[in-house]
């Protein structure tokens, strides 16, 4: 990372915003002689700063108020229960368990839980100096005042920072989408492994889907008109809709692209397809550059003409191929695959033109019901039934919360028993190290120890060389806090180092013994890190590989819902695109969860090659299944008037749907029954393909309607085959619970 990238990054901007907002009341109060008020307002600002992130205003306000109120309440309670060891221990365990049980359900819940964990630690650390409720209440009021100030400060800045945050996310989404298309080019190369290419594409798609979610976080719940193309927020809505449709088409085309290089007949089409794919990449890169500065400059006319010319060449090539196709099934299949890809590229070029038109403020097209757009926003809610389903040792969330609470309470009371001067630091170390996943916890543990050791050494050097006074100590701890927050997402070891400096010079500012603070900071960290290492290994361990069967089923359920939606759309009088796109979004998100879980399992359990290989194959099969479903959805958008002309076609799709049901436990089906269904489907498929070959040769008017039916039957058969392979893979999956 260059210095320019660091200075202009969102994390650095966020840290600077906190430095100004939190230091201002500290400096004003200190200047007026109210040092204690300034310190507590700084802490109160810290309790809500973590929520000052790129999310919509109503959500930001709600989480800030919640975090501020609960932090003050928790601080108040834990300053007063320390003299009652049993009550203190029970409250500490219950509070930590509840906070950390809820935290994995949402990234925003996780942030609030971390801030509330911090308030527990601060309450315990100050309990000796705040012996009575009368002394505690004013300080809790100061915390609330600091929280209220920073909340107001954040709300005032929100309209200014929102466009910058949104622009960054659109740029990132355009870059990731371009990377996806660039990786897709490997499918044109017969010498490149298809399995590896599809795995790379599925991972890149997961990155793109995550970027879509980040845009939705900033955009879709704002209390304003988000469909007016004359505003930046409105244009962002149109951009997002087109970008999601673009990745849908790319995913849908993966099914057909896999077969392209295998046929010598298609060699003439491959260079044209590759050129069109390169054009899409270049246009996305250009849009990324343009949106950075709200540049309305359009693409060079020559580029557009070249793309249109290439598309025309592909059309003429396919027209010629159709005319010379012999009466062979393979040639007809090749022709239909290429014709499908031609239509996909036509739609992709149209979406690119839509985005350029939005950029130029010429026109804007949105195929969604504008009054339902906000349904695509992220909702941080937990249903009671879903929550209750995780109150079990089978749940990784439950095990994590129990492990966190037991380890943190154990670290705190062990530090107390050993006579450590600041035992709450051991508790905080556990709270920041332990994460739901093993690999992240292990990484955090190492970074925490390295960063603390370096921070203590640097702090001792600064203290003895410069002998800083009160103002100098304030400057150092504020500067350290700024750098700690600016690196928190990039490199936790650096963050840990600066937080150590913050703590040491904060205590120096309070005129507490510097050497004691340094010694116990290091000692508490080492003690807590040792307990964390034992904990992640032996206290209700839950490895990511154990979560894989669950996320596989969730992804299959989402695909099943998408297929059901597509079939319902054909039966309906009119195409309900919004309903389809909501189902599509859920399928994308669940596929993203599956791939992320698989990646974590690879890191945590690299030695379990049999499990990982099986899950990799399952993931790729589900990715191919999603590609097929999206190809059906794309067909409906292109041909919204299509209806079942033959009841048998719908029957085969219903059989495919029931096959997916059998995978997720909604329907029991024997292997023999499944084989019989697939054999019947394959026989029907062969008959229909021969019919299409003949109609193609005769140039019959019936060709188009019959080839549309064949497309659905082929899709049903492919879905059945994928279901058959998935069933075998899921039966062969070794018991992951014996992983460690």
PEDAHU-V83162 format. One record per run of one state. SS is the DSSP state (H for helix, E for strand, C for the rest). FROM is the first residue (numbers start at 0). TO is the last residue. Records with the same first field share a line. If there is no record, write none. Layout:
SS=FROM-TO  FROM-TO
This chain:
C=0-1  8-8  31-33  49-55  80-83  103-105  125-125  129-131  188-192  219-230  260-262  292-299  324-327  359-368  376-382  389-394  417-421  433-436  466-468  487-490  509-512  538-542  571-575  604-607  638-645  663-669  698-701  732-734  738-739
H=2-7  9-30  34-48  56-79  84-102  106-124  126-128  132-187  193-218  231-259  263-291  300-323  328-358  369-375  383-388  395-416  422-432  437-465  469-486  491-508  513-537  543-570  576-603  608-637  646-662  670-697  702-731  735-737
